[in-house]
Amino acid sequence: MAFTWRAQATGKPTSQVTAAASGITDTTDTDHDGAPDWQEQLAGSDPQNPDSNNNGALDGEENKLAELAYQEPTLKTAQQESITNDFLQSYGNILRSRIPGVGGSFSPDDLRVDASTKNALGKSVAAQAQQIFESQKSFTKADIIIDDTKTLTAYFNGVGAILEKRFPQELGNMEINAINKLLGNIQKNPADADTIAGDIQEVKGAEYQYRAAMSDLKALGTPSQIADIQIGLLDSLAVFAESLREIGTFSKDPLLGIAGFGNYNRSVGEANIVFSDIKKFLKKNNLTFTASEKGFVVQQYAEKIKQ
């Protein structure tokens, strides 16, 4: 995929490497996909094929997704990136506390950690993961565009168009396949770094789609009476993106990667709550959509929620 390639000179996605920075003035775009030919050659995509990897997205759009992910980090603090280091430090402190003084003895039993300590360490990791998850649900009314000239029908059609564009396989399917593949390969051969790295790139591709959907939704005008649902949708997309980002750190921070799997399940729960609220709202306002309307996509998601 185009968004998985980075320019060696800058370490940035190819869409971040501008013609000016590269000393390139040629803006030829043979396949009219939004990515200049020189940029496609750098990325490894086909300058004569607008969708080099046949995934339904233009190469230029995939580069923009990479740029979005590069520009919009999700971590609140750098400390949140070190769950594994924190755990190892805590465990090391326990062992160091047992090192005897001069003339003392040290037995294999001193390396064992009792059940209560293991439980405390586990809870500490879980608490950090939960804190990261909750920190992503930070949208407020100040973050949305209130537009009371827009009808409810137009709003839901807008949401449906975004979901259809960003998640053509249906919301969740893309990353679930990638996550299952990653888990299978980790269990089968955790030492196969190349295969796991490829699986992680697929997970990151799903993360970029959630970030792009979040960016699209933030720009959508929203009637004030449905502001809370708009905020809920944005928060839901944010926690999905964050959990996928965490899973993508598995090679660098294994415990954060594992926490990501748990946070992904929490994200599914958040999405169910939001679409349950949408289902109630549609029913209360007698709103229905036909299959030819984009709002039908939202209606279908909502109808899958069991009250």
C-alpha positions as CSV (number, residue, x, y, z in Angstrom):
1,M,0.0,0.0,0.0
2,A,1.2,3.5,-0.7
3,F,0.8,4.7,2.9
4,T,3.2,2.0,4.2
5,W,6.2,3.5,2.5
6,R,8.4,6.3,4.0
7,A,11.0,8.5,2.4
8,Q,14.4,7.6,3.7
9,A,15.6,11.2,3.9
10,T,12.9,12.4,6.2
11,G,11.3,9.4,7.9
12,K,7.9,10.9,6.9
13,P,5.1,9.4,4.8
14,T,5.7,10.1,1.1
15,S,2.8,12.5,1.1
16,Q,4.8,14.6,3.5
17,V,7.7,14.8,1.2
18,T,6.9,17.9,-0.9
19,A,8.2,18.8,-4.3
20,A,9.9,21.8,-2.9
21,A,11.7,19.7,-0.2
22,S,12.8,17.2,-2.8
23,G,13.9,19.7,-5.3
24,I,11.3,18.3,-7.8
25,T,9.3,20.7,-9.9
26,D,7.5,18.2,-12.1
27,T,3.8,17.8,-10.9
28,T,2.8,15.3,-13.6
29,D,0.1,12.9,-12.4
30,T,-0.4,10.4,-15.3
31,D,-3.2,8.4,-13.6
32,H,-4.9,11.4,-12.0
33,D,-5.1,9.8,-8.6
34,G,-3.9,12.9,-6.7
35,A,-0.3,11.7,-6.2
36,P,2.4,13.0,-8.6
37,D,4.4,10.5,-10.6
38,W,7.6,11.2,-8.7
39,Q,5.9,10.6,-5.4
40,E,4.4,7.3,-6.6
41,Q,7.8,6.1,-7.8
42,L,9.2,7.0,-4.3
43,A,6.3,5.1,-2.6
44,G,6.5,2.1,-4.9
45,S,3.0,2.5,-6.3
46,D,2.2,2.5,-10.0
47,P,2.1,6.0,-11.7
48,Q,-0.1,4.6,-14.4
49,N,-2.7,2.9,-12.1
50,P,-4.8,5.1,-9.8
51,D,-5.4,2.2,-7.4
52,S,-2.1,0.3,-7.4
53,N,-3.1,-2.2,-4.7
54,N,-6.7,-2.6,-5.9
55,N,-8.2,-1.8,-2.5
56,G,-10.7,0.7,-3.7
57,A,-8.8,3.8,-2.6
58,L,-6.9,6.1,-4.8
59,D,-3.1,6.1,-4.2
60,G,-3.2,9.8,-3.6
61,E,-5.9,9.4,-1.0
62,E,-3.9,6.7,0.8
63,N,-0.9,9.1,0.9
64,K,-3.2,11.7,2.5
65,L,-4.3,9.1,5.1
66,A,-0.6,8.6,6.0
67,E,-0.2,12.3,6.3
68,L,-3.2,12.6,8.6
69,A,-1.8,9.8,10.8
70,Y,1.6,11.5,10.9
71,Q,0.2,14.9,11.8
72,E,-2.4,13.7,14.4
73,P,-0.7,11.7,17.1
74,T,-3.0,10.3,19.7
75,L,-0.8,10.1,22.8
76,K,-1.5,12.6,25.5
77,T,2.0,12.1,27.1
78,A,5.1,10.2,26.1
79,Q,4.8,8.2,29.3
80,Q,1.9,6.3,27.9
81,E,4.1,4.7,25.3
82,S,6.1,2.7,27.9
83,I,3.8,0.2,29.5
84,T,6.2,-2.6,29.0
85,N,9.1,-0.6,30.4
86,D,7.0,0.4,33.4
87,F,6.1,-3.2,34.0
88,L,9.7,-4.4,33.7
89,Q,10.9,-1.6,36.0
90,S,8.4,-2.6,38.7
91,Y,9.3,-6.3,38.4
92,G,13.0,-5.4,38.5
93,N,12.4,-3.4,41.7
94,I,10.8,-6.4,43.3
95,L,13.8,-8.6,42.5
96,R,16.4,-5.9,43.5
97,S,14.6,-5.6,46.9
98,R,15.5,-9.3,47.5
99,I,19.2,-9.0,46.8
100,P,20.9,-9.9,50.1
101,G,23.6,-7.8,51.7
102,V,27.2,-8.8,52.0
103,G,27.6,-12.4,53.1
104,G,23.9,-13.2,52.4
105,S,22.6,-16.0,50.2
106,F,20.3,-15.9,47.1
107,S,18.1,-18.8,46.2
108,P,15.9,-19.6,43.2
109,D,12.9,-19.0,45.4
110,D,13.9,-15.3,45.5
111,L,13.1,-15.0,41.8
112,R,9.5,-16.2,42.4
113,V,6.7,-13.6,42.6
114,D,3.7,-14.5,44.8
115,A,0.2,-14.4,43.4
116,S,-0.8,-11.2,45.1
117,T,2.2,-9.3,43.6
118,K,1.5,-10.8,40.2
119,N,-2.1,-9.6,40.6
120,A,-1.0,-6.1,41.6
121,L,1.4,-5.9,38.6
122,G,-1.4,-7.1,36.3
123,K,-3.8,-4.5,37.7
124,S,-1.3,-1.8,37.2
125,V,-0.9,-2.6,33.5
126,A,-4.7,-2.9,33.1
127,A,-5.2,0.5,34.8
128,Q,-2.7,2.1,32.4
129,A,-4.4,0.7,29.4
130,Q,-7.8,1.8,30.7
131,Q,-6.4,5.3,31.3
132,I,-5.1,5.6,27.7
133,F,-8.5,4.4,26.4
134,E,-10.5,6.9,28.5
135,S,-8.2,9.8,27.6
136,Q,-9.2,9.5,23.9
137,K,-12.9,10.2,24.6
138,S,-12.3,13.9,24.8
139,F,-14.6,15.5,22.2
140,T,-17.0,18.3,23.3
141,K,-19.5,20.6,21.7
142,A,-16.7,23.0,21.0
143,D,-15.2,20.4,18.6
144,I,-18.2,20.1,16.4
145,I,-19.8,22.4,13.8
146,I,-23.4,23.3,14.8
147,D,-25.6,23.9,11.8
148,D,-29.3,24.2,12.6
149,T,-30.1,24.8,9.0
150,K,-29.3,21.2,8.3
151,T,-32.1,18.7,8.5
152,L,-31.7,15.5,10.5
153,T,-32.1,13.5,7.3
154,A,-29.2,15.4,5.7
155,Y,-27.1,14.9,8.7
156,F,-27.6,11.1,8.8
157,N,-27.1,10.9,5.0
158,G,-23.7,12.7,5.6
159,V,-22.7,10.2,8.3
160,G,-23.7,7.3,6.1
161,A,-21.7,8.7,3.2
162,I,-18.6,8.9,5.4
163,L,-19.0,5.3,6.8
164,E,-19.6,4.0,3.3
165,K,-16.5,5.8,1.9
166,R,-14.1,4.8,4.7
167,F,-15.4,1.4,5.5
168,P,-16.5,-0.3,2.3
169,Q,-16.2,-3.7,3.8
170,E,-18.6,-2.7,6.7
171,L,-17.4,-1.1,9.9
172,G,-15.1,-3.5,11.8
173,N,-14.6,-6.2,9.1
174,M,-11.3,-4.8,7.8
175,E,-9.4,-4.6,11.1
176,I,-11.0,-7.8,12.6
177,N,-9.5,-9.8,9.7
178,A,-6.1,-8.1,10.2
179,I,-6.2,-8.5,14.0
180,N,-7.1,-12.2,13.7
181,K,-4.2,-12.7,11.2
182,L,-1.8,-11.0,13.5
183,L,-2.9,-13.0,16.6
184,G,-2.6,-16.3,14.6
185,N,0.9,-15.5,13.4
186,I,2.0,-14.4,16.9
187,Q,0.8,-17.7,18.3
188,K,2.2,-19.8,15.5
189,N,5.7,-18.2,15.2
190,P,6.4,-15.1,17.3
191,A,9.9,-15.0,16.0
192,D,8.8,-14.4,12.4
193,A,9.4,-10.6,12.5
194,D,8.7,-10.0,8.8
195,T,5.3,-11.7,8.8
196,I,4.2,-10.0,12.0
197,A,5.5,-6.6,10.6
198,G,3.3,-7.1,7.5
199,D,0.3,-7.9,9.7
200,I,0.9,-4.8,11.8
201,Q,0.9,-2.7,8.6
202,E,-2.6,-4.0,7.8
203,V,-3.7,-3.0,11.3
204,K,-2.2,0.4,10.8
205,G,-4.0,0.7,7.5
206,A,-7.3,0.2,9.4
207,E,-6.2,2.8,12.0
208,Y,-5.7,5.4,9.2
209,Q,-9.2,4.8,7.9
210,Y,-10.7,5.5,11.4
211,R,-8.6,8.7,11.6
212,A,-9.7,9.7,8.1
213,A,-13.4,9.0,9.1
214,M,-12.9,11.0,12.3
215,S,-11.5,14.0,10.3
216,D,-14.5,13.8,7.8
217,L,-17.0,13.6,10.6
218,K,-15.5,16.6,12.4
219,A,-16.1,18.7,9.3
220,L,-19.8,17.6,9.1
221,G,-22.4,20.3,10.0
222,T,-24.5,19.0,12.9
223,P,-28.0,20.1,14.1
224,S,-27.8,21.1,17.7
225,Q,-30.4,18.5,18.8
226,I,-28.2,15.7,17.8
227,A,-24.9,17.1,19.1
228,D,-24.5,14.4,21.7
229,I,-24.7,11.7,19.1
230,Q,-22.1,13.5,17.0
231,I,-19.8,13.6,20.0
232,G,-20.4,10.0,20.7
233,L,-19.6,9.0,17.1
234,L,-16.3,11.0,17.2
235,D,-15.3,9.5,20.5
236,S,-16.1,6.0,19.2
237,L,-13.9,6.5,16.1
238,A,-11.1,7.9,18.3
239,V,-11.0,4.9,20.6
240,F,-11.1,2.5,17.7
241,A,-8.1,4.4,16.1
242,E,-6.3,4.4,19.4
243,S,-6.8,0.7,20.1
244,L,-5.5,-0.1,16.6
245,R,-2.5,2.2,17.2
246,E,-1.7,0.3,20.4
247,I,-1.9,-3.1,18.6
248,G,0.4,-1.7,16.0
249,T,3.1,-1.1,18.7
250,F,3.3,-4.8,19.5
251,S,6.8,-5.2,18.3
252,K,8.1,-2.2,20.2
253,D,5.9,-2.3,23.4
254,P,4.4,-5.8,23.7
255,L,2.3,-5.0,26.8
256,L,0.8,-1.9,25.1
257,G,0.1,-4.1,22.1
258,I,-1.7,-6.6,24.2
259,A,-3.6,-3.8,26.0
260,G,-4.7,-2.7,22.5
261,F,-6.5,-5.9,22.0
262,G,-8.5,-5.3,25.2
263,N,-9.1,-1.7,24.3
264,Y,-10.4,-2.8,20.9
265,N,-13.0,-4.8,22.6
266,R,-13.9,-1.8,24.7
267,S,-14.2,0.2,21.5
268,V,-16.8,-2.3,20.2
269,G,-18.8,-1.7,23.4
270,E,-18.6,2.1,22.9
271,A,-19.8,1.7,19.3
272,N,-22.7,-0.4,20.5
273,I,-23.8,2.3,22.9
274,V,-23.6,5.0,20.3
275,F,-25.6,3.1,17.7
276,S,-28.1,2.1,20.3
277,D,-28.6,5.8,21.0
278,I,-29.0,6.4,17.3
279,K,-31.5,3.6,17.0
280,K,-33.6,5.3,19.8
281,F,-33.3,8.7,18.2
282,L,-34.4,7.5,14.7
283,K,-37.4,5.7,16.3
284,K,-38.3,8.8,18.4
285,N,-38.2,11.1,15.4
286,N,-39.8,8.6,13.0
287,L,-36.8,8.7,10.7
288,T,-36.3,5.9,8.2
289,F,-34.2,5.7,5.1
290,T,-34.5,3.7,1.8
291,A,-31.7,1.7,0.4
292,S,-30.9,4.4,-2.1
293,E,-30.2,6.9,0.7
294,K,-26.8,7.1,2.5
295,G,-28.6,7.3,5.8
296,F,-29.6,3.7,5.2
297,V,-26.0,2.7,6.1
298,V,-26.4,4.3,9.6
299,Q,-29.9,2.8,10.0
300,Q,-28.5,-0.7,9.2
301,Y,-25.8,-0.4,11.8
302,A,-28.4,0.8,14.4
303,E,-30.8,-2.0,13.6
304,K,-28.1,-4.6,14.5
305,I,-28.1,-3.4,18.0
306,K,-30.3,-5.4,20.4
307,Q,-32.1,-3.4,23.0
